[in-house]
């Protein structure tokens, strides 16, 4: 009797096996500690087989069996797939097909999860409004289903997105709700994520000490549960906070530790952010050529992985560096490229910083009229989105130009605002800048040796 071979059954068994392998790799990765590397090695080794199984499943006509496997594949790669798979060509098509499968067989729980992951993929591509649409649909569905853990996760994602769009107060509301859900459930990883995101928003609003408290708590949680990626993010954000306070050596230590973690995990986005942040810190130490090397490395990484936000940050930082080297025309070229990307992505904070850098460069070339226009636009955006640090910087630069042109009465309130903010956050330049403002008030002119900005390099390396 001739043996009957069923090719479909063989291929389905193949798909189930490699989805199970991916699930095991994901579990290892999430277990933390030494398991992270083991999970990544396993995923990398079997990825070609998993991709082949997925392509075959996607080629079939939709039925309950293949739909369940496509959903299982999306769930099994929720974290490592986000880290390893290219967003436009791999991750988004995978999730969109899985979403269709979940809807086809009425798996509403899976629809909620996949919508959240799809929102994250769009977020990474800078498509913020599509991300919010996915997150909001997911949040509504998960609340309806009573999935508190899923609800908390999506609230965190919504908060991040509102933050990037410049709505800091709405972001805090989302993150505080997320923290409450995580603590209620005893979900330590989620608690750490919420603390991290709250710290980022507090930093931008000017409450740097409170930001440091949040990031230190996050670092403790991440180390306690062996979450290496979370540990890297906490180190990056701590570095950013110490950077703003002017403690550059502590900031560099944090950034170098983050870079090591990112390279260990193969986290290219994290690697790029760490490189950009190291560039910022060395720029403030006056080592501009070393800073440019870091910025160029960041630009290469961002372009390789399609990270438009990272690409914009690197271009903006290169513009700042060349400005500090006295090359204003080159600074304008890089800053204009950054402004284009920021506006394309509706990144209000990025737009604000690009305008500041353009204003500085145009003023250096003697074009005070264009510089003032840039500063006014920057200051308007900072006030609109509640960015107190940006408002302080914009006020200083605008006030400096006005004072230099003899418009002292208009300049002084702007300069005073910046010094008040510096005293509030304990910035090391506060007393020196207060002395500059006193000189302007007494002499009616801008001192030749005063700094152009109390924050010499805008922080662009790792916003999130």
N, C-alpha and C positions, 0 to 999 in steps of 0.2 A: 504493500500500500504506500503510495507516494505521500510524503509529508507536505501538508498545506502550510505555506508561509503567509502570514498576514502582515504586509509591510506597515499598515497603519498602526496596528497594535505594537509592533516593534518600535516605531518612531514615538508613539505615545509613552511607552515604557522608558525610552531614552530621555524624553522631555521631563517626565516625572523625576527620574534619577538626578538630572542636573539641576532642576529647580530645588530638589532636596539638598544638593551640594551647596547651592547658593544660599539657601536658608541657613545651613550650618555655618558657612563663612560669615554670614550676617550676625548670627548669634555669637560667634567668636569675637567679632569686631566690637559688638556692643558689650561684651563681658568685661572689656577694659584690660589694662595691664599688658602682660606679654601676649595675651590672647589676640590683641589687636593685630599685631604683625602676622600671627598665624592665620587669622581670618583673611587678611589682605593677600597673603601668599597663596592660599587656597583659591580665592576668587580669581586671581590673576592666572593661575595655572589652568583652571577649568573654564575660563571665560569664553574661549572660542567655541567649546561644546555647548555652553549655555546659550550663546548668541545664535548658533546654528539651530538649536531646538526652538528658540523663540521665533526665528524667521519662518520655520516650518509651520508652527502653530498659527502665526499670523496669516499665512498663505491659505489656510483652510476656511471653508465656509463655516460661519458661526453656528455652534451647537453648544449644549450645556457642558459637555465634557471639555472641549477646547476652551470655552469661556472661563471655566473654573481654573484651568491651568494658566491662562494668561493673567488672571487676577493673582494667582499664587506666585507667578513670576514677578509681578510688580511689587507684591508684598515682600518677597524674599530678597529683593534688591533695593529696598527703600532707602537705606543709608549708604551702603557701599556703591550702589548704582549711581546715587547722587554724587559721590566722590569720584568715581571712575569713568562714567559714561558721558560722552559729549552731549551737551544739552540739545542743540537744534537737530542733530542728525540721529541721535540714539534715544536719549532719555525722554524727550517730549513725545515722539511717535510711540514709544513703548507704553507710556502712561495713557495717551489718548486712546489707543486700541484697547488697553485694559479697562479704561473707563466705559467704552462702548460695550465691552463684554459684561461688565457689572450691571449696566443698565438693561442689557438684553435679557439677563436671567433674574433681574429683580433683586440683586444683592445691594441693598441700600447702604449697609455698613461699609461695603467695599467702595461704593461710590463716594462716600464721605472721605475715606482715607485717600483715595486716588486723587480726588479734587485738591486736597491739601498738598500732596506731593507735586501735583501739576502746577499749583500756584508757586511752590518753591522754585521749580524749574524756570518759570516765567520771571520770577523775581531775580534769579541769577542772570537772566538775559537782559535785565533792566526794563522789562515790560510790566511796569508796576500796576497799571490799571487792569490789565488782564490778570495779574496775580491777585489783586483785591477781589475781582469777580469770582475767581476760583475759591479763595479763602472764605468769602462771605457765604457762598453756596454751601461749602463744606460745613461751616459753623452752624448754619441754620439746620442742616440735616442731622448733624451729630447731636445737637441739643434736642432735636425732636426724638432721636433714638436713645437719649439719656447716656451717651458716651462721654463721661466727664473727662477722661484722659485725653481723648481726641479733641474735645472742646478746648482744653487748656493749651494743647499744642498749636491749634489753629489761632487762638487768641495771641499767642506769641508771634506767630507769623504775620498776623495782621498788624500787630504793633510795630514790627520791623518795617513793614511796607509803608505805614503812615509816617514813620520816622524819616525814611528816605524821601518821601514826598514833602517833608517839611512840617507835618502836623505833630509837633512834639507832645502836646498835651493829650491828644487822642492816643498817641503811642503809649504814654504812661498809663492811661486808663486801661488799655489792653494788657499791658505787661503786669500791672497790679492784679488784674483779674486772673491772669495766667498763674502768677505766684500763689494766689489764694487756692486755686484748684490743685496745684502741685503739692502744696503743704497739706491740704485736706486728704489727698490720696497717698501721701508719703512717697511721692515720686521724686527721688533725689536728683536724677538727671534733669528732669523737667524744671525742678526748683532752681538748679544751677543756671539753666538757660534763661529763666525769667529774671534772675538776679543780674545776669550779664547784660541783658537788654535794658533793664532799668538803669543800670550804671551808665550805659552809653547815652541814654537820653538825659540823665542828670548832668553828665559831663557837658553836653552841648548847651544845656540851659544855664551853665555856669556854676552848678553846685558840684565842684570837683571833689571835695572831701567826701561828700555822700556817694559820689561815683566810685571812689576808691574803696569805700566800705563794701559796696555791692560786689565789686570785682574780686576783692579779697575773700569774701564769703563764697563766691563762685569758685575761686581757685581751691579753696578748702574742700568744697563738695566734690569737685572733679577729681582731686587727688584721693579723696576718701573712697570713691567708687571706681577708681582706675580709668576714668574717662580722659584719655590722652588728648583727643581733639578738643574737648571742653577745656582742658588744662591749657592748651595752646591759645585758645581764644581768650581765656582769662588773662594770660600773660600779656597778650597783645593789647588788650583793653587797659590793663594796669599801666603798661608802658605809655599808652596815649594820655592817661590821666597825669602821670608824673611828668610827661613832656610838657603839658599845658602849665604845670606848676613850675617849670624851669629846671627840674631835677633830671638833667639829661643823662647822667651816668647811670642812674637807676633805670631810666627809660631804656637805654641801650641794653642793659643786662636783661630786661624783660623781653625786648625784641629778639635778642640773640637766642634766648631759651625758646621763644616761639618758633623761630626759624628752624631750630633743631628738631622740634616736635613735628612741624609741617613736613620737613624733608624725610623724617622717619616714616610718616604715614603716607607719603606720596601725595600730600594735599597741595596741589599746585597753586590754588587760589590763596591758601594760607601762606605758602612760600612767597608769593608775590607781595602780599600785604606786609609781611615781615621785612622784605627787602625795601619796600617803599618807606616803611617807618624808620628803618635804620638809616636810610638816606636823609630823612628829615632831621634826625637827631645829629648826624654828623654835619649836616649843613649848618645847624645852629651852633655847633662847636667851631665853625669856620673852616672845616675840612671839605671845601666845596667840590673838589675833583673826586674825592672819595664818595661823596654824596651822589654825584652824577653817575658814577659807576653802578651804585645800587639802583638808582632810578632807571637806568638803561636795562639792567637785568630784570627789573619789575616789568618794564614795558614789553620785553621779549616774552616773559611768562604769560602776561595778560593777553597778548595777541595770539599766542600759541593755543590758549584754551578758550578763546572767544569771550573773555571777560571784559566787556565794554566799560564797565565802571572802573575796573582796575587800570585799563588802558588810559582812560581819561585822567585818573589820578596821577599816573606816571607822567603823562604829558604835562599836566599842570605843575608837577614838581620839577620837571626839567625846565619849564619856563621860569619858575622862581629861581632855580639855581643859576641859569644863564643871566638872569637879571642881576643877581648878586655878584656875578663876575663882570658886570658892566656891559654885557651884550644885550641891550634892550631890543633891537630888531629880532634877534633869535628868540628872545623871551616872548615877544608878541606872537610870533608864529606858533610856538607850542601852546601858549595860553588860548589863542583863538581856536586851535584844534580841540582843546579841552572844553571850551565853551560850547562848541558845536555838539560834542558828545553829551554834555550835561543837559543841554536843551532837548536833544533827541530823546534822552531817557527820562525827561521831566525830573531831573535831579536838582532840586532847588538849592540845596546846600552846595553842590558842585558848581552850579551856575554862579552862586554868590562868590565863591572863592576865585573862579576864573575871572570874574569882573574885577575883583580886587587886584589880581595880578596884572591884568591889562591896564588898570588905572595907574599902577606904579610904573609900568613900562612906558606908557604914553607921557606921563609926567616927566620921567627921566629924559625923554626926547624933546621936552619943551612944549608939548601939546597939552597945556593945562585944561583947555576947554574939553577935549575928549576924556582926559583923566577925571575931571569933575563929573561928567556924565556917567562914567563907569562906577565911581564911588557912590553916587546918588542911587544908581540902580542896585548896587550891592547892599547899601544900607537899608533900602526899602524892602528888599527880600529878607534880610536878617530880621527886621522888625515883624514882617508878615509871618514868618515861620517860628518866631520865638527863640531865635538863636542868639543868646546873650553875648557869647564870646564873639560871634561874627559881628554883632552890633557894635561891640567895643572896638574891634579892629577897624570896622568901617568908619566909625566915628573919629577914631584917631587919624586915619589917613585923610579923610575928608577935611577934618579940622586943620591938619597940618598944611594942606594945600591952601585953604582959605587964609590961614595965618600968614603964610608966605606971600600971599597977594595983598596983605594989609586989611583983610576983612576980619578983624579981631573979635568984634562983637558976635559975629556968627560962629567963629571958630571955638570960642571958649566953652560954651555949653557942650559941644561935641567932645572936646578934649577932657573936660571934667567927667563926663559920663564914663569914658574909658578908664580913667584913674580910679573912680569909685568902684568899678567892676574889679579892677586889679587888686584893690585892697580887700574886697569881699572874698576873693579866692586865694589870697595870700601869695600873689605872683611876686617873684623876686625883683621885678622891674618897677614895682609900684612907687617906691620912694623917688627913684630917679625920674620917672615920668611925671610925678607930682611936681618935682623941681622944675622940669621943662615947662609945665603949664604955668607955674608961678613966674617964670622968666617971661613967658608970652604976655601974661597979665600985667607985669610991671613995665616991660620994655616996649610992648606993642609990636613985636616982631618975632619971627621964628628963629631960634638959635641955630647956627650953622652946624653944630656938632650933634644935634639931637637925632635919635633914631627915627627912621621913616615909619617904623611900626614897632609897638611893644612886643609883638609876636612875630619875629622875623620870617618864619616859614609856616605857611598854612599846613595844617595837619590833613594829609590826603591819603596816607597809606592804608589804613584799615578802618573804615567808618563803622562796619558791622562787627 
